[in-house]
Amino acid sequence: MTAPLPNFDRKPLPTGFLDEVRAVVGDRLGTGEAIRLQHGSS
């Protein structure tokens, strides 16, 4: 098990970024909480 990381102040994504990524990868883009917690900690 890994120890929880402290909260980091992160900049918001640029406007339209997710739309552009979704246009490329389609339904494979995951933005759910579990995905964000796992990948946002690295």
C-alpha positions in Angstrom: 0.0 0.0 0.0 1.2 3.5 -0.7 1.0 6.4 1.6 -1.3 9.2 0.6 0.4 12.2 -1.0 -0.2 15.8 0.2 -2.5 17.9 -1.9 -0.7 19.9 -4.6 -1.9 23.1 -6.1 -2.3 22.2 -9.8 -3.0 24.6 -12.7 -6.3 23.9 -14.5 -6.1 22.4 -17.9 -6.2 24.9 -20.8 -9.7 25.6 -22.2 -10.5 23.0 -24.9 -7.7 20.6 -24.0 -9.9 17.7 -23.0 -12.1 18.2 -26.1 -8.9 18.0 -28.3 -7.6 14.9 -26.5 -11.1 13.3 -26.7 -11.1 13.9 -30.5 -7.9 11.9 -30.8 -8.5 9.1 -28.4 -12.3 9.0 -28.2 -13.9 6.9 -25.5 -10.5 5.7 -24.3 -10.0 9.0 -22.4 -10.8 8.4 -18.7 -11.4 11.3 -16.4 -13.1 9.5 -13.5 -12.0 10.1 -9.9 -10.2 6.8 -9.6 -8.1 7.5 -12.7 -7.3 11.1 -11.6 -6.3 9.9 -8.1 -4.0 7.2 -9.5 -2.4 9.1 -12.3 -2.5 12.5 -10.6 -0.2 11.3 -7.8 2.8 10.6 -10.0 
